[in-house]
Amino acid sequence: MSTIAFDQFALTRIADFARSLSRLHQAARRYAVDDDQFDREFNAVCQSIWGYTIDDISDDLFSAEDHLFLDTLDEANARIFAAEQGYDLVDDQGMLTDWWGFCWMILAEKRGLLTPDNRAAARAAIEEKYLAAPNVIGVIIGR
């Protein structure tokens, strides 16, 4: 049997979780949308699927080979990679706009990086970065 023949009903369809994100991308064609809105929506999708966000994993946790894989990933290979891991990156309009970020999360899951310890370290690094900025006296993070 071909390795690219997948049972569509066995895949987690990311598009089912990303409807608000897709609507936001469509709205951005008509009016300006703040990048923070995209980040919040993307993180909400990731939180719904994996229980973690892209901010919960440090780039440093990925190997050089993983970074090369992600940097050279195109839509066709992303779709195959995601399906091999049990995910579908397609919605009714075609490939999800944020397919690369979802592949990042899928790879993090595959590598076992979605852990409470990695989340705590990544969040501490973010807080440290903000606190190092001039005129910042504190960081408030909603958890």
Disulfide bonds with the S-S distance in Angstrom:
none
